[in-house]
Amino acid sequence: MLWVEKYRPGKIEEIVGDRKTLEIIVRWANKWKAGERQKPLLLHGPPGTGKTSTALALAETMGWEVVELNASDQRNFSAVKRIAGEGALNETFSEEGEFLSSKEGRLKLIVLDEVDNIHGTYDRGGEKALIGVIRDAKHPLVLIANDAYALSPQLRNLCIMIQYKRINARKIVSVLRDICKKEGILCEQAVLEEIARNSNGDLRGAINDLQAIAEGRSRVTIHDLVTGKRDFKESIFMILARIFKKKDSDIIHDVYNLDESPEDLIWWIDENLPAEYEGESLLRAFNMISRADIFLKRVKVRQYYRLWRYATYLMVVGVQQSKDKPKKGFTRYSRPAIWNLLFTQRQKRKSMERIQEKIGARLHCSKKKSAEFISLISILIQKRDVRKIKEFFEFTTDEIADIGGIEPDTVKEIIKKSEKSGKTVKKPEREEKTKKTTIFDFE
């Protein structure tokens, strides 16, 4: 059993977090219990900071039923209205205005997770449906999001927003120490501090890391932590060889000990599978990977990490058993190419953001508006003096290359030729905000 589930707080007072925040939430719940309808709570903040645990512990503390839903499962108008509405719209007041029981005199707490994955247009009215549910709700409703500002202002204004911040490393160490004590594990303080520091305020992630390194041990030292990290780099290729070259179901136990998430392991297998399998074996193996990916997606949207085991079994044992016979000889395994692609795309996005900021600064317009000028500047780069454009906007050589779709070395050659004229561009004064500057000022 995952320790994050085993040691999930059962009562609101067991939650690791800001006391004032918890007091606000308890007061909100007490008002509901007293018969005062309240706006829904919108708990928002980074993953692993206790948002869902707070909602579940609150229900347990107040003696309420819990109806837990995920906004990412079926994000359309009818689904949200049907699923959330069944719990939230049930009448719970008598004709005299007194609360009636939904079950043995208890209210229901409707917990809707991942609401920042609902975006009205893209989800065919999912946000519109949720707004309707909120306005008509007769049970307490808690919405949970990582990024509350991905929601529309209309939806945010209907809620009481409560921000969760990353958890202090000292508090994380305290929780990890308690878990080790309950598990009968002697763990060095340095190990706990290192796990807490690497978690970046994510308590759930820290507990998962602790379980990965400490489960099945009676004592954990800093050497075990370092060795655990090193083992993955040294053994990933051996694991791949065992998957592709053998039919050894015991491999699953070794894979569980890898210091890496299934999200990364599936890319290693996907990248190297075509080099080992062919024909029907390849088809069956990719089918296993596809099914594993479905479970990984469910983990991502639901934060239900138990499903990792199903995904890992499918991608490892499922792929291993899919082959008719192993390919003979040595196969050189490659690092997932998609990682390089994702890195390159991320770098390009950052470059375009910097370009838009520089254009906006020169033309006194918003970052969004500046994007409209990029295609025009691209044409000017082809037709006019690149050096002048570069100096006017303070672009780097790489930024000029990105805009014009040319190689950086070509940009350098063009600039060298233009420098023979010996002319420079006078940059506009930043403080002259009232002056309207156009891209033709460098003429």
Steps between C-alpha positions, in 0.01 A plus 500: 500500500625848418604693807332818374168314534593306813597815690252745348368724784168378639402820684536867417735558795745248352548704181849645453446860398417853605282503812316818402401349166362191672304719746333680207403167346359367829294819553363461146398140577339595832284760325377233260427274795303780662283531191669799332567449132854605407693557181708200394864487606762516227821347638786580265876460506788271392456120495569310821416784738199330662199640314320170444607366840350809664164446329484131593612564859241778532222262396618244754521762774152636426345156455403563138475265205751566223421506130842527335512578128770593253433778251739345248312175451198616298528869430182602326177667595282193542760297689582769757134582553403134532784379724556804722133597495386165637674578826494878507143560392321251722255687718609500864258750657158436646207730434581673829851572376671233711768274360388149411737206495657367184598195706448465872473874554824588323581750228700409195831669426544521123872503416577585138871461423701632204250775418776697326474239224154630412508778242154588368558514125739209477291275724165564334345693783658319795572822685153634423352183648716534810389860551139384484568228757670750733209744487243232579702290746330407823797306638847631590724499194882507488681565172869413470744642247873537452458827308188690599569771244451250218131532592278781380447805724129415506571161656757636745260770621247234597749339739693574818860471381753348741862474389724211604873567498790259475565325829800597705785245483514484879136390518560241228792356697274472805235306303761268348649434842158402638442263209838334556418456868165336418667273243775404744775646280814671631568777250788744522405865539711590197286271281177660616640848445622412150163354400318805640735739320458321166121492533471877449213525747309199362416284802338226294808475280726489806302211652516310169878555487536377858302185426706431187827506694391368841230238445621155602798636695554529872763772467565768237823698470611780273699240308176315418350822364799571276522137385131496418543799269809350337341156443252633243766651278709183518221245454242647260671336203514165682129533581423568134706197398306281742168630366588448136729196514341280769167380636569560868192615693713560812629813328203695635648501851827651374312762299308608811835576665615733222530859616290624211132548430304284251448812286871496412535121475226475237695736272811281526298192403310678222821640348685167483216257434514521115868406512416169671151390386335468160175376348228371732732520802550873440125555462421317827774684685382844385149403606636435851675837502178669387307344788773596747482859373128511579575419865777762509253761375256403774776540758573847367144628507387324819826501700419134576847349514387143564436476127875530440533130579252402229674723248844363592385138477353556153801685360754255647353151534239560228764611249736224608240225446386645165797368300499165321877466535775746597721662238850357502812705538585830666268800466614851581224675696436871455389778730139607423519741207181675607682646800732692267202611293310623805809686623547667160134603485518641852809702407325636190197606704724683746686668211174621342383635836821706531457622142143612571615686813765690304255588221247616758760718673596672173150540358329573832246223467399192694678168472194351331480784247873478426452146367316649203816684390725193486398399147553858378844518660582165339430655157712805588788276596490352149469839326684756715814561704508220760757688709269797543206281598719311747626820666162670505323217683813386687458149359770238537633313197303189598180703534547646153552147372181377669291783355640478148521122487871511409815358651686708764823478295317650201379786720859569610620511140222739399578731794873501418425611146266776617757629752716620213270804482607591854157631592325430830145546611397754755286322760184675618505638854306266733367788708327668207184298551274750321687474172350247259774279361460285193715230355592737219693736732824323416479627141 
